Amino acid sequence: MKRSKTIVLAGLLFMLLASTACNPGYLGLFASIAGENDFRVDPTAAFKAASSSSLVQFNGKYYAALSRLWERAEADGSLWTVPAATKDYLVDSLVVSGATLYAAFRDDAGLSVGVLSTVDGSTWDSAALPITLGAGHELRGLLAANNLVLAWSEKFTAAAGDIPASSVYSLHYLAGAVFTAGPADLSSGLPHSLMWDGSNYWLGTGNGLYRGLDGAALAAVTLVGAAATASDQFSSLVYDTGRYFMTSSGGKLYSATDGTTWAVSQGPANTSFTTAFVIDGLTTDSYLLLGTRTYTASSTTYEADGYWQFDISDWIAGTALTEAIRSYDPIASRTNFDTSIGNSVIVRLAAFDTIDGKKQLFACTLGNGLWSNQRVDGTWAGWRRESDR
Protein backbone atom coordinates (compact mmCIF):
# COMPACT_ATOMS: atom_id res chain seq x y z
CA MET A 1 0.00 0.00 0.00
CA LYS A 2 1.20 3.44 -0.84
CA ARG A 3 2.33 5.40 2.18
CA SER A 4 0.40 8.56 2.92
CA LYS A 5 2.18 11.52 4.46
CA THR A 6 0.27 14.12 6.37
CA ILE A 7 -0.19 17.60 4.95
CA VAL A 8 0.32 19.91 7.87
CA LEU A 9 -0.69 23.52 8.04
CA ALA A 10 1.19 24.70 11.09
CA GLY A 11 -0.85 27.86 11.42
CA LEU A 12 -1.81 30.85 9.36
CA LEU A 13 0.81 33.39 10.17
CA PHE A 14 -1.45 36.34 10.73
CA MET A 15 -4.21 35.02 12.96
CA LEU A 16 -3.14 32.56 15.60
CA LEU A 17 -4.06 33.22 19.17
CA ALA A 18 -1.94 34.60 21.96
CA SER A 19 -0.36 32.01 24.21
CA THR A 20 -0.91 31.23 27.86
CA ALA A 21 1.83 32.02 30.32
CA CYS A 22 2.67 28.52 31.50
CA ASN A 23 2.53 26.77 28.13
CA PRO A 24 2.01 28.95 25.07
CA GLY A 25 1.15 25.99 22.88
CA TYR A 26 1.21 25.86 19.12
CA LEU A 27 -1.51 28.50 18.79
CA GLY A 28 0.98 31.11 19.92
CA LEU A 29 3.60 30.25 17.31
CA PHE A 30 3.00 32.96 14.80
CA ALA A 31 2.70 36.70 14.63
CA SER A 32 1.57 38.85 11.73
CA ILE A 33 3.59 38.65 8.53
CA ALA A 34 2.50 42.08 7.40
CA GLY A 35 5.69 43.66 8.72
CA GLU A 36 8.11 41.16 7.26
CA ASN A 37 10.68 42.37 4.74
CA ASP A 38 9.27 43.48 1.39
CA PHE A 39 10.64 41.29 -1.42
CA ARG A 40 10.40 44.25 -3.79
CA VAL A 41 13.00 46.14 -1.74
CA ASP A 42 15.42 43.34 -0.90
CA PRO A 43 14.45 39.87 -2.18
CA THR A 44 17.29 38.07 -0.39
CA ALA A 45 16.52 39.61 2.99
CA ALA A 46 12.80 39.00 2.54
CA PHE A 47 13.35 35.33 1.72
CA LYS A 48 15.95 34.78 4.43
CA ALA A 49 13.88 36.21 7.28
CA ALA A 50 10.38 35.14 6.23
CA SER A 51 8.11 32.76 8.06
CA SER A 52 7.08 29.85 5.88
CA SER A 53 3.81 27.97 6.29
CA SER A 54 3.88 25.44 3.47
CA LEU A 55 5.89 24.06 0.57
CA VAL A 56 4.89 21.80 -2.32
CA GLN A 57 6.40 20.15 -5.37
CA PHE A 58 4.49 20.72 -8.62
CA ASN A 59 5.31 20.38 -12.33
CA GLY A 60 9.08 20.18 -11.83
CA LYS A 61 9.22 23.12 -9.41
CA TYR A 62 9.02 23.85 -5.71
CA TYR A 63 6.52 26.43 -4.49
CA ALA A 64 6.82 27.96 -1.03
CA ALA A 65 4.56 30.22 1.02
CA LEU A 66 6.92 32.78 2.55
CA SER A 67 4.70 35.82 2.88
CA ARG A 68 4.62 35.86 -0.94
CA LEU A 69 4.51 32.89 -3.25
CA TRP A 70 8.03 31.88 -4.27
CA GLU A 71 9.11 29.28 -6.82
CA ARG A 72 12.24 27.57 -8.09
CA ALA A 73 13.02 24.71 -10.45
CA GLU A 74 14.03 21.36 -8.96
CA ALA A 75 17.46 21.46 -10.58
CA ASP A 76 20.41 22.27 -8.31
CA GLY A 77 21.50 25.86 -8.62
CA SER A 78 18.04 27.17 -9.48
CA LEU A 79 17.08 30.44 -7.80
CA TRP A 80 13.93 31.32 -5.89
CA THR A 81 11.81 34.04 -7.49
CA VAL A 82 8.39 35.63 -6.98
CA PRO A 83 6.19 34.88 -10.02
CA ALA A 84 4.90 37.98 -11.75
CA ALA A 85 1.34 36.63 -11.85
CA THR A 86 1.02 36.53 -8.03
CA LYS A 87 3.54 39.16 -6.91
CA ASP A 88 0.85 41.46 -5.50
CA TYR A 89 -0.66 38.80 -3.24
CA LEU A 90 0.22 37.44 0.18
CA VAL A 91 -0.15 33.66 0.36
CA ASP A 92 -1.35 31.80 3.44
CA SER A 93 -1.07 28.19 2.31
CA LEU A 94 -0.39 25.95 -0.68
CA VAL A 95 -1.59 22.44 -1.48
CA VAL A 96 -1.41 20.10 -4.45
CA SER A 97 -4.13 17.63 -5.38
CA GLY A 98 -3.90 15.61 -8.56
CA ALA A 99 -2.65 17.84 -11.37
CA THR A 100 -3.64 21.12 -9.71
CA LEU A 101 -1.92 23.58 -7.39
CA TYR A 102 -4.18 25.54 -5.03
CA ALA A 103 -3.31 28.64 -3.00
CA ALA A 104 -5.16 30.76 -0.46
CA PHE A 105 -4.27 34.39 -1.18
CA ARG A 106 -4.77 37.76 0.51
CA ASP A 107 -4.16 41.25 -0.76
CA ASP A 108 -1.66 43.63 0.82
CA ALA A 109 -4.41 45.01 3.07
CA GLY A 110 -4.88 41.55 4.55
CA LEU A 111 -8.25 40.89 2.91
CA SER A 112 -8.90 37.44 1.51
CA VAL A 113 -8.72 37.06 -2.25
CA GLY A 114 -9.92 33.47 -1.95
CA VAL A 115 -8.60 30.19 -3.32
CA LEU A 116 -7.01 30.30 -6.77
CA SER A 117 -5.73 27.33 -8.75
CA THR A 118 -3.35 26.59 -11.61
CA VAL A 119 -2.65 23.51 -13.70
CA ASP A 120 0.70 24.66 -15.03
CA GLY A 121 2.12 26.89 -12.26
CA SER A 122 2.08 29.94 -14.51
CA THR A 123 -1.51 30.75 -15.45
CA TRP A 124 -3.80 31.21 -12.44
CA ASP A 125 -7.58 31.37 -12.29
CA SER A 126 -8.96 34.82 -13.00
CA ALA A 127 -11.58 34.31 -10.26
CA ALA A 128 -11.49 32.52 -6.92
CA LEU A 129 -13.19 29.14 -6.54
CA PRO A 130 -16.71 29.67 -5.15
CA ILE A 131 -17.06 29.31 -1.38
CA THR A 132 -19.81 30.59 0.91
CA LEU A 133 -18.61 31.25 4.44
CA GLY A 134 -20.74 31.62 7.52
CA ALA A 135 -21.45 35.03 9.05
CA GLY A 136 -18.31 36.46 10.62
CA HIS A 137 -16.03 33.77 9.20
CA GLU A 138 -12.79 34.49 7.37
CA LEU A 139 -10.95 32.07 5.08
CA ARG A 140 -7.71 30.99 6.77
CA GLY A 141 -6.13 28.15 4.84
CA LEU A 142 -6.07 24.87 2.92
CA LEU A 143 -5.36 21.23 3.63
CA ALA A 144 -5.04 18.40 1.11
CA ALA A 145 -4.40 14.66 0.99
CA ASN A 146 -4.91 12.15 -1.80
CA ASN A 147 -7.91 13.54 -3.75
CA LEU A 148 -9.45 15.71 -1.03
CA VAL A 149 -8.96 19.47 -0.69
CA LEU A 150 -10.31 21.29 2.36
CA ALA A 151 -10.61 25.02 3.00
CA TRP A 152 -11.11 26.14 6.58
CA SER A 153 -12.34 29.37 8.07
CA GLU A 154 -12.42 31.04 11.47
CA LYS A 155 -14.92 33.19 13.31
CA PHE A 156 -12.93 35.02 15.96
CA THR A 157 -14.47 36.75 18.95
CA ALA A 158 -12.18 39.15 20.81
CA ALA A 159 -11.92 39.12 24.59
CA ALA A 160 -14.46 41.23 26.44
CA GLY A 161 -14.03 41.89 30.14
CA ASP A 162 -13.73 38.54 31.91
CA ILE A 163 -14.74 36.62 28.81
CA PRO A 164 -11.66 35.29 26.98
CA ALA A 165 -11.18 35.42 23.23
CA SER A 166 -12.60 32.46 21.34
CA SER A 167 -12.70 30.97 17.86
CA VAL A 168 -15.08 28.73 15.93
CA TYR A 169 -13.76 26.95 12.84
CA SER A 170 -15.61 25.66 9.80
CA LEU A 171 -14.68 23.35 6.93
CA HIS A 172 -15.50 23.32 3.24
CA TYR A 173 -14.50 20.51 0.88
CA LEU A 174 -13.84 20.91 -2.82
CA ALA A 175 -16.52 19.21 -4.91
CA GLY A 176 -15.75 19.72 -8.58
CA ALA A 177 -14.94 23.44 -8.84
CA VAL A 178 -16.97 24.58 -5.82
CA PHE A 179 -16.22 24.44 -2.08
CA THR A 180 -19.14 22.81 -0.24
CA ALA A 181 -19.81 23.15 3.48
CA GLY A 182 -18.62 20.18 5.54
CA PRO A 183 -19.10 19.78 9.30
CA ALA A 184 -20.61 23.17 10.14
CA ASP A 185 -18.66 23.97 13.29
CA LEU A 186 -15.51 22.36 14.62
CA SER A 187 -15.72 22.65 18.37
CA SER A 188 -12.51 20.66 18.54
CA GLY A 189 -10.30 23.51 17.46
CA LEU A 190 -8.01 24.73 14.73
CA PRO A 191 -7.55 22.31 11.78
CA HIS A 192 -3.87 21.51 11.29
CA SER A 193 -3.47 18.18 9.46
CA LEU A 194 -5.16 16.08 6.79
CA MET A 195 -4.05 12.61 5.76
CA TRP A 196 -5.19 9.53 3.86
CA ASP A 197 -4.41 6.06 5.28
CA GLY A 198 -5.55 4.09 2.24
CA SER A 199 -9.10 3.67 3.52
CA ASN A 200 -10.14 6.91 5.22
CA TYR A 201 -9.30 10.58 5.42
CA TRP A 202 -8.25 11.84 8.86
CA LEU A 203 -8.50 15.47 9.87
CA GLY A 204 -6.46 16.60 12.88
CA THR A 205 -7.61 19.58 14.95
CA GLY A 206 -6.52 21.20 18.18
CA ASN A 207 -8.73 19.03 20.38
CA GLY A 208 -9.69 16.01 18.30
CA LEU A 209 -9.81 13.96 15.13
CA TYR A 210 -12.34 13.55 12.32
CA ARG A 211 -12.53 10.54 9.99
CA GLY A 212 -14.45 9.83 6.79
CA LEU A 213 -14.44 8.35 3.30
CA ASP A 214 -14.65 11.85 1.82
CA GLY A 215 -15.14 15.47 2.84
CA ALA A 216 -18.89 15.10 3.30
CA ALA A 217 -18.50 12.10 5.59
CA LEU A 218 -15.95 13.51 8.07
CA ALA A 219 -17.19 12.80 11.60
CA ALA A 220 -15.67 13.13 15.05
CA VAL A 221 -13.69 10.15 16.36
CA THR A 222 -13.91 9.06 19.99
CA LEU A 223 -10.34 8.95 21.26
CA VAL A 224 -9.12 6.58 23.95
CA GLY A 225 -5.94 7.48 25.79
CA ALA A 226 -5.54 10.90 24.12
CA ALA A 227 -7.02 14.14 25.38
CA ALA A 228 -6.19 17.78 24.75
CA THR A 229 -6.57 20.73 27.09
CA ALA A 230 -6.61 24.48 26.56
CA SER A 231 -2.87 24.59 27.27
CA ASP A 232 -1.95 21.27 25.63
CA GLN A 233 -3.47 21.16 22.15
CA PHE A 234 -2.92 18.51 19.48
CA SER A 235 -0.50 20.04 16.97
CA SER A 236 0.02 17.53 14.14
CA LEU A 237 -1.03 14.15 12.80
CA VAL A 238 0.91 11.79 10.53
CA TYR A 239 0.41 8.24 9.24
CA ASP A 240 3.05 5.77 8.09
CA THR A 241 2.56 2.08 7.25
CA GLY A 242 -0.09 1.11 9.76
CA ARG A 243 0.93 3.56 12.48
CA TYR A 244 -0.60 6.88 13.41
CA PHE A 245 1.35 9.55 15.27
CA MET A 246 -0.04 12.69 16.87
CA THR A 247 1.86 15.40 18.73
CA SER A 248 0.81 18.00 21.27
CA SER A 249 1.95 21.46 22.24
CA GLY A 250 2.65 20.10 25.72
CA GLY A 251 5.40 17.81 24.46
CA LYS A 252 3.41 14.59 24.14
CA LEU A 253 3.67 12.04 21.35
CA TYR A 254 0.65 9.81 20.84
CA SER A 255 0.82 6.63 18.77
CA ALA A 256 -1.84 4.20 17.59
CA THR A 257 -2.43 1.36 15.14
CA ASP A 258 -6.11 2.14 14.57
CA GLY A 259 -6.32 5.91 15.06
CA THR A 260 -8.66 5.60 18.02
CA THR A 261 -6.80 3.93 20.92
CA TRP A 262 -3.62 5.82 21.72
CA ALA A 263 -0.47 5.23 23.78
CA VAL A 264 1.18 8.38 25.06
CA SER A 265 4.90 9.15 25.34
CA GLN A 266 6.01 12.19 27.26
CA GLY A 267 8.80 14.22 25.76
CA PRO A 268 11.54 16.03 27.68
CA ALA A 269 10.41 18.53 30.31
CA ASN A 270 9.39 21.99 29.09
CA THR A 271 9.16 20.87 25.46
CA SER A 272 6.53 21.70 22.86
CA PHE A 273 6.08 19.79 19.61
CA THR A 274 4.99 21.85 16.62
CA THR A 275 4.83 19.31 13.80
CA ALA A 276 5.65 15.70 12.94
CA PHE A 277 7.09 14.04 9.86
CA VAL A 278 8.13 10.46 9.07
CA ILE A 279 11.00 9.96 6.65
CA ASP A 280 11.79 6.40 5.63
CA GLY A 281 13.64 4.50 2.97
CA LEU A 282 16.92 6.05 4.12
CA THR A 283 18.40 2.73 5.14
CA THR A 284 16.29 -0.05 6.64
CA ASP A 285 15.04 2.32 9.32
CA SER A 286 12.31 4.94 9.60
CA TYR A 287 12.77 8.18 11.50
CA LEU A 288 10.21 10.42 13.14
CA LEU A 289 11.10 14.11 13.15
CA LEU A 290 9.27 16.33 15.64
CA GLY A 291 9.48 20.10 15.35
CA THR A 292 10.55 21.20 18.84
CA ARG A 293 10.65 24.22 21.09
CA THR A 294 11.58 24.51 24.75
CA TYR A 295 10.24 26.91 27.35
CA THR A 296 10.24 27.62 31.07
CA ALA A 297 7.14 27.64 33.25
CA SER A 298 7.77 31.23 34.29
CA SER A 299 8.24 32.58 30.77
CA THR A 300 6.13 33.02 27.65
CA THR A 301 9.28 32.98 25.51
CA TYR A 302 10.24 29.84 23.62
CA GLU A 303 13.73 28.76 22.61
CA ALA A 304 14.11 27.25 19.16
CA ASP A 305 15.27 23.64 19.18
CA GLY A 306 14.98 22.53 15.56
CA TYR A 307 13.54 19.03 15.52
CA TRP A 308 13.68 15.97 17.77
CA GLN A 309 14.61 12.88 15.72
CA PHE A 310 14.55 9.20 16.64
CA ASP A 311 14.37 5.78 14.98
CA ILE A 312 10.83 4.35 15.13
CA SER A 313 11.64 1.05 13.39
CA ASP A 314 11.79 -0.87 16.66
CA TRP A 315 10.36 1.79 18.95
CA ILE A 316 7.76 0.61 21.46
CA ALA A 317 4.66 2.79 21.67
CA GLY A 318 4.37 4.59 24.98
CA THR A 319 8.12 4.66 25.62
CA ALA A 320 9.24 7.98 27.08
CA LEU A 321 11.16 10.28 24.77
CA THR A 322 14.51 10.76 26.45
CA GLU A 323 17.75 12.25 25.19
CA ALA A 324 19.16 8.72 25.09
CA ILE A 325 17.08 7.87 22.00
CA ARG A 326 17.44 11.22 20.25
CA SER A 327 19.59 11.05 17.11
CA TYR A 328 20.92 13.33 14.39
CA ASP A 329 22.49 10.89 11.92
CA PRO A 330 22.00 9.98 9.16
CA ILE A 331 20.22 13.20 8.14
CA ALA A 332 22.75 15.57 9.72
CA SER A 333 25.79 15.60 11.94
CA ARG A 334 25.32 17.10 15.38
CA THR A 335 27.60 19.98 14.42
CA ASN A 336 25.64 20.73 11.25
CA PHE A 337 22.34 20.56 13.16
CA ASP A 338 23.50 22.85 15.98
CA THR A 339 24.88 25.48 13.62
CA SER A 340 21.93 25.50 11.21
CA ILE A 341 18.40 24.21 11.63
CA GLY A 342 18.81 23.70 15.37
CA ASN A 343 18.39 27.45 15.82
CA SER A 344 14.96 27.51 14.15
CA VAL A 345 11.37 26.93 15.16
CA ILE A 346 10.16 24.43 12.56
CA VAL A 347 6.51 24.57 11.56
CA ARG A 348 6.50 22.12 8.67
CA LEU A 349 8.73 19.43 7.14
CA ALA A 350 8.40 18.04 3.62
CA ALA A 351 10.41 15.59 1.52
CA PHE A 352 10.34 14.96 -2.22
CA ASP A 353 12.02 12.67 -4.73
CA THR A 354 13.66 14.71 -7.48
CA ILE A 355 13.72 14.02 -11.20
CA ASP A 356 17.38 13.02 -10.99
CA GLY A 357 16.93 10.45 -8.21
CA LYS A 358 17.82 12.55 -5.17
CA LYS A 359 15.86 13.05 -1.95
CA GLN A 360 15.13 16.68 -1.04
CA LEU A 361 14.11 17.49 2.54
CA PHE A 362 12.75 20.94 3.43
CA ALA A 363 12.05 22.66 6.73
CA CYS A 364 9.71 25.65 6.94
CA THR A 365 10.52 27.89 9.90
CA LEU A 366 9.13 30.74 11.91
CA GLY A 367 10.98 33.93 10.92
CA ASN A 368 14.13 32.16 9.76
CA GLY A 369 13.39 31.38 6.15
CA LEU A 370 13.41 28.04 4.35
CA TRP A 371 16.02 25.32 4.90
CA SER A 372 16.89 22.20 2.94
CA ASN A 373 18.97 19.05 3.03
CA GLN A 374 19.68 16.74 0.12
CA ARG A 375 20.60 13.07 -0.06
CA VAL A 376 22.75 12.05 -3.00
CA ASP A 377 23.89 8.44 -3.47
CA GLY A 378 22.87 7.60 0.10
CA THR A 379 24.69 10.51 1.78
CA TRP A 380 23.07 13.63 3.22
CA ALA A 381 24.76 16.93 2.44
CA GLY A 382 23.64 18.66 5.66
CA TRP A 383 21.21 21.49 6.37
CA ARG A 384 21.62 24.90 4.75
CA ARG A 385 19.36 27.90 4.32
CA GLU A 386 17.83 28.01 0.84
CA SER A 387 18.77 31.69 0.47
CA ASP A 388 22.44 30.68 0.85
CA ARG A 389 22.39 28.12 -1.95
C-alpha positions in Angstrom: 0.0 0.0 0.0 1.2 3.4 -0.8 2.3 5.4 2.2 0.4 8.6 2.9 2.2 11.5 4.5 0.3 14.1 6.4 -0.2 17.6 5.0 0.3 19.9 7.9 -0.7 23.5 8.0 1.2 24.7 11.1 -0.8 27.9 11.4 -1.8 30.8 9.4 0.8 33.4 10.2 -1.4 36.3 10.7 -4.2 35.0 13.0 -3.1 32.6 15.6 -4.1 33.2 19.2 -1.9 34.6 22.0 -0.4 32.0 24.2 -0.9 31.2 27.9 1.8 32.0 30.3 2.7 28.5 31.5 2.5 26.8 28.1 2.0 29.0 25.1 1.2 26.0 22.9 1.2 25.9 19.1 -1.5 28.5 18.8 1.0 31.1 19.9 3.6 30.3 17.3 3.0 33.0 14.8 2.7 36.7 14.6 1.6 38.9 11.7 3.6 38.6 8.5 2.5 42.1 7.4 5.7 43.7 8.7 8.1 41.2 7.3 10.7 42.4 4.7 9.3 43.5 1.4 10.6 41.3 -1.4 10.4 44.3 -3.8 13.0 46.1 -1.7 15.4 43.3 -0.9 14.4 39.9 -2.2 17.3 38.1 -0.4 16.5 39.6 3.0 12.8 39.0 2.5 13.4 35.3 1.7 15.9 34.8 4.4 13.9 36.2 7.3 10.4 35.1 6.2 8.1 32.8 8.1 7.1 29.8 5.9 3.8 28.0 6.3 3.9 25.4 3.5 5.9 24.1 0.6 4.9 21.8 -2.3 6.4 20.2 -5.4 4.5 20.7 -8.6 5.3 20.4 -12.3 9.1 20.2 -11.8 9.2 23.1 -9.4 9.0 23.8 -5.7 6.5 26.4 -4.5 6.8 28.0 -1.0 4.6 30.2 1.0 6.9 32.8 2.6 4.7 35.8 2.9 4.6 35.9 -0.9 4.5 32.9 -3.3 8.0 31.9 -4.3 9.1 29.3 -6.8 12.2 27.6 -8.1 13.0 24.7 -10.5 14.0 21.4 -9.0 17.5 21.5 -10.6 20.4 22.3 -8.3 21.5 25.9 -8.6 18.0 27.2 -9.5 17.1 30.4 -7.8 13.9 31.3 -5.9 11.8 34.0 -7.5 8.4 35.6 -7.0 6.2 34.9 -10.0 4.9 38.0 -11.7 1.3 36.6 -11.8 1.0 36.5 -8.0 3.5 39.2 -6.9 0.8 41.5 -5.5 -0.7 38.8 -3.2 0.2 37.4 0.2 -0.1 33.7 0.4 -1.3 31.8 3.4 -1.1 28.2 2.3 -0.4 25.9 -0.7 -1.6 22.4 -1.5 -1.4 20.1 -4.5 -4.1 17.6 -5.4 -3.9 15.6 -8.6 -2.6 17.8 -11.4 -3.6 21.1 -9.7 -1.9 23.6 -7.4 -4.2 25.5 -5.0 -3.3 28.6 -3.0 -5.2 30.8 -0.5 -4.3 34.4 -1.2 -4.8 37.8 0.5 -4.2 41.2 -0.8 -1.7 43.6 0.8 -4.4 45.0 3.1 -4.9 41.5 4.6 -8.3 40.9 2.9 -8.9 37.4 1.5 -8.7 37.1 -2.2 -9.9 33.5 -1.9 -8.6 30.2 -3.3 -7.0 30.3 -6.8 -5.7 27.3 -8.8 -3.4 26.6 -11.6 -2.7 23.5 -13.7 0.7 24.7 -15.0 2.1 26.9 -12.3 2.1 29.9 -14.5 -1.5 30.8 -15.4 -3.8 31.2 -12.4 -7.6 31.4 -12.3 -9.0 34.8 -13.0 -11.6 34.3 -10.3 -11.5 32.5 -6.9 -13.2 29.1 -6.5 -16.7 29.7 -5.2 -17.1 29.3 -1.4 -19.8 30.6 0.9 -18.6 31.2 4.4 -20.7 31.6 7.5 -21.5 35.0 9.0 -18.3 36.5 10.6 -16.0 33.8 9.2 -12.8 34.5 7.4 -10.9 32.1 5.1 -7.7 31.0 6.8 -6.1 28.1 4.8 -6.1 24.9 2.9 -5.4 21.2 3.6 -5.0 18.4 1.1 -4.4 14.7 1.0 -4.9 12.1 -1.8 -7.9 13.5 -3.7 -9.4 15.7 -1.0 -9.0 19.5 -0.7 -10.3 21.3 2.4 -10.6 25.0 3.0 -11.1 26.1 6.6 -12.3 29.4 8.1 -12.4 31.0 11.5 -14.9 33.2 13.3 -12.9 35.0 16.0 -14.5 36.8 19.0 -12.2 39.2 20.8 -11.9 39.1 24.6 -14.5 41.2 26.4 -14.0 41.9 30.1 -13.7 38.5 31.9 -14.7 36.6 28.8 -11.7 35.3 27.0 -11.2 35.4 23.2 -12.6 32.5 21.3 -12.7 31.0 17.9 -15.1 28.7 15.9 -13.8 26.9 12.8 -15.6 25.7 9.8 -14.7 23.4 6.9 -15.5 23.3 3.2 -14.5 20.5 0.9 -13.8 20.9 -2.8 -16.5 19.2 -4.9 -15.7 19.7 -8.6 -14.9 23.4 -8.8 -17.0 24.6 -5.8 -16.2 24.4 -2.1 -19.1 22.8 -0.2 -19.8 23.1 3.5 -18.6 20.2 5.5 -19.1 19.8 9.3 -20.6 23.2 10.1 -18.7 24.0 13.3 -15.5 22.4 14.6 -15.7 22.6 18.4 -12.5 20.7 18.5 -10.3 23.5 17.5 -8.0 24.7 14.7 -7.6 22.3 11.8 -3.9 21.5 11.3 -3.5 18.2 9.5 -5.2 16.1 6.8 -4.0 12.6 5.8 -5.2 9.5 3.9 -4.4 6.1 5.3 -5.5 4.1 2.2 -9.1 3.7 3.5 -10.1 6.9 5.2 -9.3 10.6 5.4 -8.3 11.8 8.9 -8.5 15.5 9.9 -6.5 16.6 12.9 -7.6 19.6 14.9 -6.5 21.2 18.2 -8.7 19.0 20.4 -9.7 16.0 18.3 -9.8 14.0 15.1 -12.3 13.6 12.3 -12.5 10.5 10.0 -14.5 9.8 6.8 -14.4 8.4 3.3 -14.7 11.9 1.8 -15.1 15.5 2.8 -18.9 15.1 3.3 -18.5 12.1 5.6 -16.0 13.5 8.1 -17.2 12.8 11.6 -15.7 13.1 15.1 -13.7 10.1 16.4 -13.9 9.1 20.0 -10.3 8.9 21.3 -9.1 6.6 24.0 -5.9 7.5 25.8 -5.5 10.9 24.1 -7.0 14.1 25.4 -6.2 17.8 24.8 -6.6 20.7 27.1 -6.6 24.5 26.6 -2.9 24.6 27.3 -2.0 21.3 25.6 -3.5 21.2 22.1 -2.9 18.5 19.5 -0.5 20.0 17.0 0.0 17.5 14.1 -1.0 14.2 12.8 0.9 11.8 10.5 0.4 8.2 9.2 3.0 5.8 8.1 2.6 2.1 7.3 -0.1 1.1 9.8 0.9 3.6 12.5 -0.6 6.9 13.4 1.4 9.6 15.3 0.0 12.7 16.9 1.9 15.4 18.7 0.8 18.0 21.3 2.0 21.5 22.2 2.7 20.1 25.7 5.4 17.8 24.5 3.4 14.6 24.1 3.7 12.0 21.3 0.7 9.8 20.8 0.8 6.6 18.8 -1.8 4.2 17.6 -2.4 1.4 15.1 -6.1 2.1 14.6 -6.3 5.9 15.1 -8.7 5.6 18.0 -6.8 3.9 20.9 -3.6 5.8 21.7 -0.5 5.2 23.8 1.2 8.4 25.1 4.9 9.1 25.3 6.0 12.2 27.3 8.8 14.2 25.8 11.5 16.0 27.7 10.4 18.5 30.3 9.4 22.0 29.1 9.2 20.9 25.5 6.5 21.7 22.9 6.1 19.8 19.6 5.0 21.9 16.6 4.8 19.3 13.8 5.6 15.7 12.9 7.1 14.0 9.9 8.1 10.5 9.1 11.0 10.0 6.7 11.8 6.4 5.6 13.6 4.5 3.0 16.9 6.1 4.1 18.4 2.7 5.1 16.3 0.0 6.6 15.0 2.3 9.3 12.3 4.9 9.6 12.8 8.2 11.5 10.2 10.4 13.1 11.1 14.1 13.2 9.3 16.3 15.6 9.5 20.1 15.4 10.5 21.2 18.8 10.7 24.2 21.1 11.6 24.5 24.7 10.2 26.9 27.3 10.2 27.6 31.1 7.1 27.6 33.2 7.8 31.2 34.3 8.2 32.6 30.8 6.1 33.0 27.6 9.3 33.0 25.5 10.2 29.8 23.6 13.7 28.8 22.6 14.1 27.3 19.2 15.3 23.6 19.2 15.0 22.5 15.6 13.5 19.0 15.5 13.7 16.0 17.8 14.6 12.9 15.7 14.5 9.2 16.6 14.4 5.8 15.0 10.8 4.4 15.1 11.6 1.1 13.4 11.8 -0.9 16.7 10.4 1.8 18.9 7.8 0.6 21.5 4.7 2.8 21.7 4.4 4.6 25.0 8.1 4.7 25.6 9.2 8.0 27.1 11.2 10.3 24.8 14.5 10.8 26.5 17.7 12.2 25.2 19.2 8.7 25.1 17.1 7.9 22.0 17.4 11.2 20.2 19.6 11.1 17.1 20.9 13.3 14.4 22.5 10.9 11.9 22.0 10.0 9.2 20.2 13.2 8.1 22.8 15.6 9.7 25.8 15.6 11.9 25.3 17.1 15.4 27.6 20.0 14.4 25.6 20.7 11.3 22.3 20.6 13.2 23.5 22.9 16.0 24.9 25.5 13.6 21.9 25.5 11.2 18.4 24.2 11.6 18.8 23.7 15.4 18.4 27.4 15.8 15.0 27.5 14.1 11.4 26.9 15.2 10.2 24.4 12.6 6.5 24.6 11.6 6.5 22.1 8.7 8.7 19.4 7.1 8.4 18.0 3.6 10.4 15.6 1.5 10.3 15.0 -2.2 12.0 12.7 -4.7 13.7 14.7 -7.5 13.7 14.0 -11.2 17.4 13.0 -11.0 16.9 10.5 -8.2 17.8 12.6 -5.2 15.9 13.0 -1.9 15.1 16.7 -1.0 14.1 17.5 2.5 12.8 20.9 3.4 12.0 22.7 6.7 9.7 25.6 6.9 10.5 27.9 9.9 9.1 30.7 11.9 11.0 33.9 10.9 14.1 32.2 9.8 13.4 31.4 6.2 13.4 28.0 4.4 16.0 25.3 4.9 16.9 22.2 2.9 19.0 19.1 3.0 19.7 16.7 0.1 20.6 13.1 -0.1 22.7 12.1 -3.0 23.9 8.4 -3.5 22.9 7.6 0.1 24.7 10.5 1.8 23.1 13.6 3.2 24.8 16.9 2.4 23.6 18.7 5.7 21.2 21.5 6.4 21.6 24.9 4.7 19.4 27.9 4.3 17.8 28.0 0.8 18.8 31.7 0.5 22.4 30.7 0.9 22.4 28.1 -2.0 
